[in-house]
């Protein structure tokens, strides 16, 4: 990911957290949690829509087989 290893990212995040105020960290964590929740919601919606499309496609294929 962008040329950084996981260990390097952990060290960078650890160093940044030492320089931040406690209140800033709470705000950042709240925003990160909110963004994660929205991303999960969008992924669930996408999966539901894809399942519907695949079901419709499978139903059309079954109907074509029945008519031929």
Buried (B, 14 or more C-beta within 10 A) or exposed (E): EEEEEEEEEEEEEEEEEEEEEEEEEEEEEEEEEEEEEEEEEEEEEEEEEEEEEEEEEEEEEEEEEEEE
